[in-house]
C-alpha cells in the first residue's frame, strides 16, 4: 500500500514550498517572522503617508513629490549601506536601523495627532525612512547565506518571496482599512508596533561580524572595489541587465488607473495593483521544484521574456478579466526570474562583497520601476494606452534577447559547473554551517 502513496505524493512534494529553513534554523526563523511583520507595517505606512498628504494638501504634485524624496536617499544610503554590510556586524546594523525606523514612525504618529500636522515633517520622515531602508537593505540581503546551509538557499529564497508577496497583497488592503476607520495616526501606531515586535525577534539573532578580517574601511574606495567585482562577473551583469530591461520597458503600474477607466471598471483598481503579486504568490507556494533546476540563467532570461509577453498582450485584452489574468501570468513569470536571480547571487557571491552586491541589486529593483513608470506614461501620452503596453512588452523581449547575446555567460550559467558556485560550495563545506537551533 505504501508504493501508491509515494507515487502520488512525490510530485506534490516537488511542488510544495520547502519549510525546512524555518524548521531547522532559529536565525532564519527570527529573520523571516521579523521581516514578515515589518513588511506588513511598511505597507500600512505606504498607504497612510500619501493619504495624509493628500488630505492635508489636496495636491497631486505634493503626493507625487513623496516618491522623489524617497528615491534620493535610497540610492545614496543604499550604496553606503552596502559597504557597511561588508565591514560591520550585520546583526547590529539591522537592529540599529530597525530601532531608528521605529522612532521615525512614532514621529509620524505624533505629528498626525496634533491639531495642525506639519507637511514638511512628512517629507522629512519619508526621506529618513527611505534612508533607513537603504542602509538596512544590503545587510538583510547579505545575511541569508550566513543563517541557512548552502543546500537550503533555494528554499530560503522562496520563503522570503512568500513574505514579500503576502505583504504586497494584504498590506495595502489592511493599511487602507486602518486609515479609513482609524485615521493616519492609528495606522502609524500599528506600524510602530510592528517595528517593536520586529526588534524583539531580531535580538534573537546571533552576532554576524565579517567572516574575514576587514582591511578597508567603509567608504567610496570600498564601494568602487565592489563595483569592480560586479563588472568582473559577466553572469551577474546578465542578471542586472535582464532585470533592468524588464522593469524599464514593461513596468506598467502608473497605467493601472487608466486601465480601470478604459474598461469602465474602477472597482477593479485594487485588483490590478494586487494581480502581479497574486501571480507571484502562486509561484512561491509551489516552489519546491526550484532546487531541482540547475541552469538558472536560462530561467532568468526565459521568465523575463514571458513577463514582457504578458504585459504586451494586455494591449489586446478584450475585458478587465483578461487584463487581470495577464497581470497574474506576468507576476508569476517575474517571480520565477526573481527566484533564480536570487539563487545566482546567493550561491556565488563571496561573503566579503555580499553587502555591496546587495546595494547594487537594491538599486536595480528600485530605479528600474521608477524609470518604467516614466517610460509607460510617456509612451501613453505620445501614442495611446494600449500602444504603451504593446511597445513596452516588445521592448522588454527585445532587450532581454539582446542582453543574452551581449552577455552569453548568463545563458550558459549552470550551478553545477560555474566556477564561482563551485568555490562557494567548497568554502561552505570547509566552514561550519550555521547552527540549526
Helices and strands as residue ranges (DSSP letters): H 2-15, H 20-24, H 26-57, H 60-85, H 90-113, H 119-147, G 150-152, H 153-166, I 167-171, H 172-202, H 220-232, H 234-250, G 253-255, H 256-262, G 266-268, H 269-284, G 287-292, H 296-313, G 314-316, H 320-348, H 351-382, H 385-406, H 409-412, H 419-430
